Amino acid sequence: MFIELALLGIGVGMLSGFFGIGGGTILVPALLLMGLDMKSAIGISVLQMVFASVYGSYLNMKKGTLDINMVMTIGIGGFLGALTSSSIIATVDGAILETVFLGFVLFALGRLYFKTREHQETRKVNPLILFLLGALLGAFSISIGVGGSILLVPILVGFLHVPIKNAISAGLFFVVFSSISGLISLSVSGLIDYERGTLIGIASMAGVAGGIWLKHRSSDQLQKWLLVLFYSTVAFYLFYRLVVEHG
């Protein structure tokens, strides 16, 4: 399984770099298909996100697309919110989490799809609102094994008028906070598979570099429609799980 996990890590890392996601949206279902249980898959996913987000954010900062000040408040909220993830996993039914997540994804997809006008300036928002937004995303997203940027990127693009490449970089930087916090929370509960998670995480770093390279060679319009396609695929998969697997 070593080769399969390494290839999976590279593929997930490439998606992380290109779309600014943590990778759990793809990694968790893939690990389930490989026969792992849900809790193990979430733990591996969180550890992989630490590797991918830290390295990817470093590369984005070098390329000048990461505005650290803009996302710092959201990130701190995400860190604190993600500390509650183990409690949420223990008390909330998985089907309920997936239903709520599907609603958020559909909302994000709609906001991204219907944003047709480009804005010259980023909208200013009260820091408290950004903090609470980060806390909500951190608590909820880590509980289902994703980093939160899958919801944050459309919010930054659709509501705060952040350029799409900068929003993607900010989304991946947010995952640094939520994934490290989630790693702490899940480690205390013994839910981290360090051996497999480290293997996938190291492999994902190579993929992240490739994804960021592709991101900077794609037009904003192409990247927007690829994001819409990606989010649509995620929404379809979540709907399929809820209907077929959870009944």
N, C-alpha and C positions, 0 to 999 in steps of 0.2 A: 504493500500500500504506500510505500515511501514515494515512489515515482508519481503515483496518482495524486497524492497530497501536495507534492511540490508543483506539479503542473497546475493543479487547482489554485494554489497560492499565486502563481504567476498570473493566471487569468483574472483572478479576483483583484489583484494589485493593479492590473492595467485598467480595469473598470474604475477602481478607486481614483487613480490619477486623472483619468479622462473626465469622469462625471463628478468628482469631488465627493464620493460616497465613502463610507467606511468599508463596505464590501459585504456586510452581513446579509443584506437582502439577497445576494446570490449564494454566499457561502453556507448559510444555514440550511436552505433547501438542498444544496448539493451534498452536504454531510449527512442529511437525513436519507437521501437516496443511496448513500454508501453504507447505510446500516447503523449509523450512530443514533443515539436517543437525543431528544430535544434539548435536555439540559446540558449534555456534553457538547452538542453543536453550538449552543449559545456561548458556553465558556470558551471554546476554541475561537469562535468568531470575535469575541471581545479582545482576546489576546492578539489575534491577527490585526485587528484595527489599530492597536497601539503601534505596532511596527509600521503599518502602511501610512497612518496619519502623521506620525512624527517625521518620517523620512520625506513624505510627499510635501508636507508644509515647509520643510527646509528647502526643497527644490523650488517650490512656488515663490518663496521669499527671495531666493537668488534671482529668479526671473522677474521679480517686481510686480507680481499680481496679487500678493497677499498684503492686505491692510490689517495689520495686527490690532491696531487701536479700535477699529470698527467692530471686530468680532470678540474682543476681549471680555466685554460685559456679558455677552451671550454665553461665552465659553465658561466663565466663572459660574453662572447660573446652571449651565449644563453639568459641570463638575459636581455641584452640590445636589442637584436633582438625581444624578445617576447613582449617588450613594444609597438611594432608597430602592434601587433596582432588585436586590435580592429579596426584600420584603414583598415587593409587588409580584415577583415570580412565585413566591410561596403562597400568596393569598388570592390572586386573581386567576380565573380560569383562562387557559390558553385561547379558547375560541373567542372569548370576549375581547382579549387583547388584539387578536387578529381582526375582528370586526371593526374595532375602533381605528386600528391602523389603516385598514382599507378606506375608511372614511377620510382620514387625513391624506392618504395618497391621492384619492379622487379630488379632494379639494386642491391639493398642490398641483395636480395635473391640470385642472381647469384654470387655475391662476396662471400657470406657465403658458398654457396654450392660448389663452385669450389676451395675453399681454402683447399687443401689436405695435404700440408706440414707444419709441426710445426716448428716454429723458436725459437731459444734460447733467443734472445734479442729483446726487443721492439724497433721499428724503431724510430729514432729521427726526429721530424718535427718542422719547423719554428713556433714559438709561434704565429706570425701574421696569418699564415694559420689556425692554430687551433682556434684562436679567430674568424676569418671570418667564419669558418665552424660552430662554435657554434651560431653565429649571424644568419646565414641562417637557421639553424635547428630551432632555437628558434622562429624566425619570422613566418616561414611557419607552423611548427607543431602545435603551440598553436592556430593558425587560424582555424584549423580543429579539435581542441579538443584533441590532443595527445601531449605527452611530448617531443618527438624528439628522444628518445632512440631507437625506432624501426629502425631508420636509423643510429644512432650513433654506436650501438653495432657491426653491420657488418663491418663498417668502421674501428673500432678499431681492430677487429679480422682479417679482410682481408687485410688491408693496413698497420696498425701499428704493427701487429703481437702480440697483447696483448692476453694473455691466456683468454680463454672464460669466466671463472668464474670472473676474474678481470674485463673483458670488461662489463659483465652484471652488476656488482656492480657499475662501472663507469657510465653506462647508466642510472641507477636509480638515481645516485647522480646528473647527469646533469639535470634530471627532477626537482630537488629541485630548481635550478635557473630558468628554463623556466616556471615552474608552478607558482612560487611566483610572477614572473614578469607578467605573463599572468593574474594572479588574480588581480594584481594592475590595469592593463590595462582594463580588462573587468569590474571590480568594478566601475571604473570611468564612464563607459558607461551604468551601471545598468544592466549588463547581468549575474549576479550571483544569483542563487537560494540558499541562505545560508542554509535554513532549510533542504532541501533534500540533498544538497551537504555535509553538516556537518554529517548528518546521515550516508550516504554512506562512507564518509571519515573515520569516527571512526570505522565503521564495517570493512573497508578495512585493518585497522592496524592489526587486528587478522589474516586476510588472508595473509598479507605480512610476518608475522612471520612464518606461515606454509610454504609458498612458499620458503623462504630462507632456512628453515630446509630441505626441499626436495632438493634444489639446492646443498647443501653441501653433500648430500648423493647420488648424481647422478654422473656418470662418465662424463668426458668432451665429449666423443664421443656421448653418449646418449643425453646429453644436446644439442649438436650441431644439431643432427637430429631432435630433438623435436623443436628447433628453426626454422629449415628449414620447418618443417610441419606447424608450427604456421604462419610463414611468407607467405607460400603458401596459407593458408586459408584466410589470410587477403587480399592477392592479388586477389583471386577468388571472395571474397565478394565485393571488390571495383570494379572489372570488371563487376560483376552482377549489381551493382547499376548504373554504367555508361550506360550499355546497356539497361537494363530493365526499370529503373526508370527515367533516363535522356534522354533515346532514342538516 
